[in-house]
Amino acid sequence: MSEAPQTSTAPRAPAPQVAHAPIEGPRDAKMRTRAVNLWYGDKQALFDVDLDVNRHEVTALIGPSGCGKSTYLRCLNRMNDTIDICRTEGEIYLDDRDIYDPDVDVVEIRARVGMVFQQPNPFPKSVYDNVAYGPRIHGLVNTKAELDELVEQSLTRAALWNEVKDRLGDPGNGLSGGQQQRLCIARTIAVGPEVILMDEPASALDPVATAHIEELIDELRRDYTICIVTHSMQQAARVSQRTAFFHLGRLIEVGETNDLFTNPQQQMTQDYITGRFG
């Protein structure tokens, strides 16, 4: 039997206020996971996770540190494959295709399911070449003019074009932290993903840069499906339409963000969002 979470006698914190954009249009799953279990060597990190990531929505993954939310996120584009001792079981579907099918091209999956990491990690290249790198290696353009257009479109979608259009030849790592993260988002967008995974994309940024990233996420979901890990329940409330709460490698509860924060169905969820543990 697993140990009960530690609780405290401190006053309960108020649940975060939900201020995200309304859900529009039909809802269906872009990615579906069923009975996902994962081990690092002999240690099991995920237990029978069933979760849908809906099209053109932001799904937020919340929970205490070490609860499995980032591990789960990395399952969605097979990033865990890069860890030798990692073993994954279960079914993970992108549309109607199991991405762990032996015939699946992992490079193609990672182009269709892009990822933005916690720390901005631009390549040691120019702003232009950071965005152009993916389209070049994937053969997405035929001419320099097409590449120029794609770079501009990607930077525009990442809300960065106006800030960097006159310094495309400057090093990407010379931008501010918030600009570097938006550059990484532009780099992800440039290869035409269908899903964007974000692992605490604003945790290393100041409040102003964080606000820019959150506004951008709300804009991007109109064209992409987004799944975001966040340590901030307030951020989950602001940017997501659905929220999933993880604890000790298990999915405890998932639902509409407004419902989960205001009327959780599980006592453990209630205890977490009101500050009893975590």
N, C-alpha and C positions, 0 to 999 in steps of 0.2 A: 504494500500500500504506500502511495506517495505521501510525503509529509504535507500537512496543511500549510498554506502560505502564512508567513508571519504577519501579525497584525499589530497595530499600534493604537494607543488610546488618544492620539492627537485628534483635534477636531476635524471633521470631514471637510474636504475641500469641495467647492461647488463644481458641478459638472460643467465642462466647457460649453460655451454657447455656439450653436451651429449657425454659420452664416454663408454656407456654400450656395452656388447657383442651383436652381431647380433642375430636376431631372426631366429631360425632354425626349419625346419619341419612344418607339418600341425598345424593349430591353431584352437582350439575349446574350448568352455567354460567348465571348471571344475565346477564352481559355477555360478549360474545366480540369480540375484535378480530383481524382478519386482514389481513396485508400493509399495515399502517399506516405510511405515510411522511409526514413533515411538514417543511416548509421555512419559515424566517423569511427572506423575500426570496430570495436566492440560496443561503443557507446551509441545508443539510439538517441537521435536528436529530434525526429519528427515521428508522430504516431497517428496513422490513419486519417490524414487530412483530406477532407472533401471540401472544395471551395471553387466557386465560379468567379471569373473576372469578366464583368459585362462590357460589351462594346460601348465605346464613347462615354465611359464613366471613369471616375477615379475611385479605385478601391484602395483604402488605407489599411495597412497592417499595423496594429498597435500591440503593446504588451511590454512586460519588464525586460530588462537587458538579459540576453541569453535564453529568451523564450522560444526561439526558432523562427522568428519572422523573417530575418535576413536569409537564413538557410532556406526557408521556403521560397523566398523571392528568387534565389539563385537556381532553384529547380526549374523555373519557368523558361529559362533559356539555356539550361544545361551547363551553367557555369561551374556547378559542383563537380562536373566531369574532370576538371583540372586538378582536383584533389585526389591523390592516389588512394587514400584510405577510405574514401567516401563511396558508399553504396546506396542506391536509390531503388525502391520498389513502388509499384502502383502505376496509375495511368495519368498522363498529363497530355491533354489534347489542345492543340491550336487549331481552331475550327474543327474539322472532323479527322485530323491526323494526330496520332500519338507521337509526340516528339521524341520519345525514347524507342520508337520502332528502329530495328537495326538498319533499315534502308534509308533512314532520314539523314540528310546532309546537315551536320551540326553547324557548318559555316552559314548555310542558308537560314537555319533556325535563328542564329544570333543576328543575322541581318533583319529578319522579320520581327524579332523580339529584342529590341535594343536595350541598353542599360546605361544609367547615369549613376555614378558612385558618390559616396559620401564626401570625399575630398575631390575638389576639381583636379583633373589630371590631363590637361592639354598636352599634346605631343610637343617635343622640343622643335617645333616648326613654326612657320608664320601662321597668322590667323587664317589666311587663305588656305594654306596647305593642310591645316588641321581639318577644315571642312571638306576639302577636295580629296583627302586621302581615301576615304571609303569608296566614293564613286569611282575613283581611278582603279582600285584593286578589284572592284566588282564589275568593272566594265560597263558602268551605267550611262556613260556619255561617250560620244564619238568625236566631238570637236571641242576646241578651247572655248568657243562661244557658248556651247551647251554647258560646259563646266562652270564658266563664269556665272551663267544664269542660275544654275543649281546652287552655287555657293551663296549668291545673293538671296535666293528664295529661302534657303535654310537659315541664314543669319536673320532674315526678316521674321521668319516664323519664331525664331528664338528671341525676338525683341532685342536684337543686338546690332542690326545693320547700321542704323543711324549713328551709333557710337563708334563703329570701327571702319566704316566705309572708306575713310581717308587714310587708314593705316593697316590695310590688309597684309602688307609685307612685314609688319612688326611681329616680334615673337609673341605667340599666344600666351606664354607664361609670364608676359610682362603686363597683362591686363590685371584689373582688380579681381579679388576673389569672386565676387558676384558675376562679373563679366566672364571670368574663366569658366564658371559653372554653366552659364548660358552658352558659351562657346562649345562646351562638351555636349550640351543639349542639341545645338546646331549640328555638330558632328554626327550625333546619333540620328537626327532627322534626315540628314543628307543621303543616307542609303535606303530611304523609303520604308521604314519599319511600319508594322501594323500595331505593335504593342510597344510601349515604353515602360521599362522598369526603373524605379528610382529608389535608391537605398539611402535614406536620410539626406536628400540632396541639399538641404539648407542648414544642416547642423553645424557646419563650419563657417557660416556666414553671419554678418551683422544683421540687425533687424531690418534695415532699409533694403539690403540685398535679398533677404528672406522674403520680404513683401513682393519684390519683383518676381522672384521664382514662383511664389504662390499664384500671383496673377497670371503668369505664363502657363502654369499647369492648368488653370481653368480654361485658358484659351486653347491649349493643345488638345484637350479631351474632345473637342469638337471634331478633330481629324484623326485622333489616335485613341487607343485604349490604354489606360494608365494604371499601374499598380505601384503604390508607394509605401515604403516602410518609413515610419516616423516615430520618434521618441516623444513627440509633442501631441498630446490629445487635442490641444487647441488647434494645432495645424491640421490634424485629421478632420476636425469639425469644420474648419474653414474651407478645405479644398476637396473633400471627398463626398461621393454620393452613397457609398457603402463602406462599412468598416468591419474588419475582422479582428477579434481579440484572441491572441495566443497566450498560452501559459504552459511552461514546462514541456514545450514541443507539441502541445495539443491545441487544436482550434476549439476554443470554448464557446464562442458565439459569433455569429455574423448576421448583419442586417442593415437596413437603411441607417445611415449615419445618425439622423435625427432620432430615430427610435432607439438605437443602441445607447445613445448618450442620455436620453431622457426617460427611457422605460426599458432598461435591460432585462432580459429574461432569466439570466443566471446570476446567482448571488456573487460569484467570484468576479463577474464583470462589474457589478455594482460596487463591490469593494475596491476594485482597481480604479475605476473612473472617479471615485469619491476620495481617493487618497489613503485608503486603509492599508494598502501595501503597494510595492512596486518602486 
